[in-house]
Amino acid sequence: MASPTPDNHDVSLPMSCIRMDGDTQSRAILSHDTVREYAEQMKAGDVFPPVTVWFDGEFYWLSDGFQRIAALQAIGSKYALAEIRQGSLSDAKWSSYSSNSTHGIRRTKDDIISAIAGAIQHPNSKFLSNTQIAKYLNIPEATFRRLRKGLPTPIAQGPQRCLVSRNGQCYEMNTALIGRNSRKPVEQRCKSSSLRELENRLSSLKIRATPPVQGLLNIFGNWAFGSVSDDDCISAFGRLHQRWTRPSL
């Protein structure tokens, strides 16, 4: 197994380390024509963007780049240039739903439906509105609502809530009563009743945060869930601080 690397660094990762069996493929099916075309371009010397993998402390889960990996396998490559992010399999799945929205072969209708189906079943989506999910998937909200109507309704897990921000404070809003003749939904400060709940909240914060803040959340999450030691956590924060305070050349 390859050694873990700092978050968001591109490395040449052995193909044998990359896990593709975690249900992190967002496309409905791979395009054999595209894989063949990529393979020919790679043999001709073209350099492709790195694939994206999530390292959970043990495994590297592929979330973006399945067709590139298939092309590399076709030409017998043993390594793949990869952007390694720190996170769980759940993070990899959530990330996969928005992959291919701004790059690669244009998503088909089936690809978009597959991404929507996965996203609305994911724990992160219970904290997001239709507008927020559609924005994350890079899909027009009208298209998202239309396609979602044809999909099974996710099983409700407790009260229907989403995260809202007001005056610099984060709140959890009960949306079950929206649209009914009732008082304004009561807002409550976010509280986590379990580690799983905390993980879901962190994931929902990451998708709305800027890259620097995402880095901080990743470090905190890895420490909170025991993926890194106290010393490694402090060192990671130190590296981020040095990077942000380093004078521009």
SULJO-V506660 format. One record per backbone hydrogen bond with DSSP energy under -0.5 kcal/mol. NH is the residue of the N-H (numbers start at 0). CO is the residue of the C=O. E is the energy in kcal/mol with one decimal. If there is no record, write none. Layout:
nh = <NH;NH>
co = <CO;CO>
e = <E;E>
//
This chain:
nh = <7;8;8;10;10;12;12;14;16;17;17;18;18;25;31;34;35;36;37;38;39;40;41;42;43;44;45;47;50;51;52;52;53;54;55;55;59;60;60;61;61;62;63;68;69;70;71;72;73;74;75;76;79;81;82;83;83;84;84;86;86;91;92;93;94;95;96;96;97;97;98;98;100;111;112;113;114;115;116;117;118;119;120;121;121;124;125;126;127;132;133;134;135;136;137;137;138;143;144;145;146;147;148;149;149;150;157;160;160;161;162;163;165;168;170;171;172;172;173;174;174;175;177;179;181;187;189;192;197;198;199;200;201;202;203;204;205;206;207;208;208;213;214;215;216;217;218;219;220;221;222;223;224;225;226;227;232;233;234;235;236;237;238;239;240;241;242;243;244;245>
co = <83;5;83;8;81;10;79;77;13;13;14;16;59;23;29;30;31;32;33;34;35;36;37;38;39;41;40;45;80;63;50;82;60;84;53;58;16;53;58;18;59;51;51;64;65;66;67;68;69;70;72;71;12;10;50;8;81;52;82;54;84;87;88;89;90;91;92;93;93;94;94;95;97;107;108;109;110;111;112;113;114;115;116;117;118;121;122;123;124;128;129;130;131;132;133;134;133;139;140;141;142;143;144;145;146;147;155;125;158;172;126;170;168;165;163;187;161;170;185;159;172;159;174;176;179;171;169;190;193;194;195;196;197;198;199;200;201;202;204;204;205;209;210;211;212;213;214;215;216;217;218;219;220;222;221;221;228;229;230;231;232;233;234;235;236;237;238;239;240;241>
e = <-2.7;-1.0;-0.8;-0.5;-2.5;-1.0;-2.8;-2.8;-1.8;-0.5;-1.2;-0.5;-3.7;-0.7;-0.7;-2.4;-2.4;-2.3;-2.9;-2.4;-2.0;-2.1;-2.7;-2.3;-1.3;-1.4;-2.5;-0.5;-2.4;-2.6;-0.5;-2.4;-2.2;-3.3;-0.6;-1.9;-0.9;-2.8;-0.6;-2.6;-0.5;-2.8;-1.3;-2.6;-2.3;-1.9;-2.3;-2.5;-1.9;-1.4;-1.2;-2.7;-2.2;-3.1;-3.5;-2.0;-0.7;-2.6;-0.6;-2.1;-0.5;-2.0;-2.4;-2.3;-2.6;-2.0;-1.1;-0.5;-0.5;-1.1;-0.5;-0.9;-1.1;-2.3;-2.5;-2.4;-2.2;-2.5;-2.8;-2.1;-2.5;-2.6;-0.8;-0.8;-0.8;-1.3;-1.2;-1.6;-1.7;-2.4;-2.7;-2.1;-2.2;-2.4;-0.6;-0.8;-2.7;-2.6;-2.8;-2.2;-2.6;-2.4;-1.4;-0.5;-0.9;-2.0;-0.6;-0.6;-0.7;-1.8;-3.2;-2.5;-2.5;-2.0;-3.0;-3.8;-3.1;-0.5;-1.1;-2.7;-0.7;-0.9;-1.1;-2.2;-1.8;-2.4;-0.9;-0.5;-2.2;-2.5;-2.3;-2.2;-2.5;-2.2;-2.1;-2.0;-2.2;-1.4;-1.0;-0.7;-0.9;-2.6;-2.0;-1.6;-2.6;-2.6;-2.1;-2.6;-2.8;-2.6;-2.1;-3.2;-2.1;-1.4;-2.5;-1.2;-2.2;-2.4;-2.5;-2.4;-2.3;-2.3;-2.3;-2.1;-2.5;-2.4;-2.3;-2.4;-2.0;-1.0>
//
